[in-house]
Amino acid sequence: MLLRLVHWGRPAVPRIVVGGLTALGASLLALAVPQVLRSVVNGPLLTDGSRTAVVEAAGLVLALGVLEAFLVWCRRTLILTPGTGVELTMRRDLFRHLLDLPVEFHDRWSGGQLLSRSMSDLSVIRRWMVFGLVMLCVSATTVVVGVGLMIATAPVLGLVYLAGAVPVVWLGFRFRQDYKVVARRARDQAGDLATTVEESVHGIRVLKAFGRGEDALGDFVRQADELRATEVAKARTQSRVTFALGAIPEAVLAVSLAVGVPLAAAGRVSVGALVAFFATAAIVNAPVERLGNLLAMTLDARAATERFVQVVDTVPTVRDPQAPVALPPRPAGGSLVELDGVHFAHPARGSGPVGEVLAGVDLRLEPGTTTALVGLTGSGKTTLLQLVPRLYDVTAGAVRVDGVDVRDLTRAQLRAAVSVAFEDPILFSASVRENVLLGTPADLPAEEAEDLLQGSLDVARAGFARDLPDGLATVIGEEGLSLSGGQRQRVALARAIAVRPRVLLLDDPLSALDVSTEAQVTARLREVLAGTTTLVVAHRPSTVALADRVAVLEDGRITGVGTHAELLATHAHYRYVLTAQEAVDDAARAADRRAQDTDVREDEERTADEAADEAADEWVETAR
Ligand SMILES: Nc1ncnc2c1ncn2[C@@H]1O[C@H](COP(=O)(O)OP(=O)(O)OP(=O)(O)O)[C@@H](O)[C@H]1O
């Protein structure tokens, strides 16, 4: 799994390798110190006691120490920057892939899981690459070289020390098995927790309005507690292995001492060799102890990498064709859109006829006309609309624009030709200007962009945006000024119009507007839409009025196409849908009236309160 990182880590490899070599050099220098000790003890100390030799040896140890410190500094400096570069590249690739993945992927994945993958998982990988990986290699090499030196210095004692490796390796293997499960669980739970925070913040108004703050807190605490329990389990597993990796070498050293001293007394091992053996063992013990933490870091990085590649390995199901076809030039009278035997099932609902929302839709949108799509709620109107710009791909049949199957066009070409305004408009944390011009080419001359902006705002009756605190530069969306539902819809409508598309898809874009504003927008749209083929999902008769023709979606098929009057006279289901909607509208209007009455009462009460406050203030002033 970790080898997958080579793809992103390649540019950093030279610096990581050089950094690793400097770290290895530092460790080997540390291992050289006991050998100096050995020669001092066996030479000047035990024989002639020459001061000069001791001073020379001390100078050598000092020089080795300074060089070791310098190499450690080199390692840090060399590896720091490439690690952040790798993290940036991985983050960019992940985000690019997320944008490329189809809507169906985003239906299945929660925001928190994607957020945690792009933030904390990548930080874990970076830390491992620049520290864990390097130190793991250096520690393992130091241990191997150190044990080799110990065997060379005092073979019997070296073999005793080596015997300690058997339980260490076994423990390491057991640790890997246990830790990798909890490491993955912890990362997934962190993602779930991020999802909960994201959803709660997003839906904060609903939580407050329904007084469900305590429940949300309860859910959050439960999840946070599960994560805590997993982290504790992780820490316990890690501390067990760290303890064992610390204790086993110390125990082995005690055994070596018990064996070594009699050997030295018997003259079978020199005193210098014994001193060098234990000094080397003290140096080797440190990386052995570190192995527990480094293994844990490695397994954390493995879990993070697994989660990262899980996303980047997901193959987009909606892709550009191998040999894209070009759209014919824009016809003067407008584009022809055909849906031919279209079937569609949302993947989450299972494939096959049972899960199908659309079961053989045949619909022809004549060039330059506006067609209203009417059907009961949940009948698949939004789904149908989304098949045209390939937010989903049909499961059977075909959607064609000007005779070209939309799957034969590049997505960029298709989406420049087809524009959508959704019922629930999402605005980005950017200025009104940026939001409206979102779909227009980036290289559009400033003057033309300004004309488009002003024209689109006028058609969508979104002129209110000019009166915002900073005019059209006012930041709206999540981080900016909140707009009302109707205002957001109008900005989103302006955004859809600004593209000047061949095909405009409107998913009940005026549902949050009052009837008179809707009438004004409708009138302007009729003028502007001449030459644009439009499909508008309509719930209200007033929206249907926008259309030249109406298509009725019923049981996954189009069961009637005609003018509003024709269908009223001939299509029972159409009459039923409109009547059902009128009943809903009547109920909504009644609710509006009640709310207005309450507002008036509240205003009256407020005025009375304000008057009382003013009287009280006056009284206080007079008293003063
Ligand atoms: N992403 C999805 N995953 C699974 N099922 C979905 C998804 N989106 C919609 N559906 C289902 O597909 C059916 C059609 O939904 P769609 O939103 O297209 O209906 P609609 O006619 O636009 O409804 P409304 O008039 O209420 O907006 C519904 O049963 C809905 O539950």
The ligand as an ORCA input file, in Angstrom:
! r2SCAN-3c Opt
* xyz 0 1
  N     -29.292     10.615     -5.528
  C     -30.311      9.769     -5.454
  N     -30.112      8.500     -5.046
  C     -31.139      7.639     -4.971
  N     -32.408      7.950     -5.289
  C     -32.671      9.207     -5.679
  C     -31.631     10.178     -5.790
  N     -32.175     11.341     -6.224
  C     -33.494     11.107     -6.381
  N     -33.796      9.819     -6.061
  C     -35.101      9.196     -6.127
  O     -35.530      9.247     -7.481
  C     -36.911      9.555     -7.536
  C     -37.115     10.789     -8.405
  O     -36.539     11.894     -7.757
  P     -36.552     13.345     -8.429
  O     -35.833     14.261     -7.527
  O     -36.070     13.218     -9.807
  O     -38.108     13.658     -8.420
  P     -38.855     15.006     -8.819
  O     -39.945     14.621     -9.743
  O     -37.919     16.034     -9.266
  O     -39.463     15.392     -7.393
  P     -39.900     16.846     -6.855
  O     -41.029     17.296     -7.699
  O     -40.328     16.561     -5.464
  O     -38.696     17.743     -6.941
  C     -37.388      9.724     -6.117
  O     -37.997      8.517     -5.718
  C     -36.128      9.956     -5.330
  O     -36.232      9.425     -4.039
*
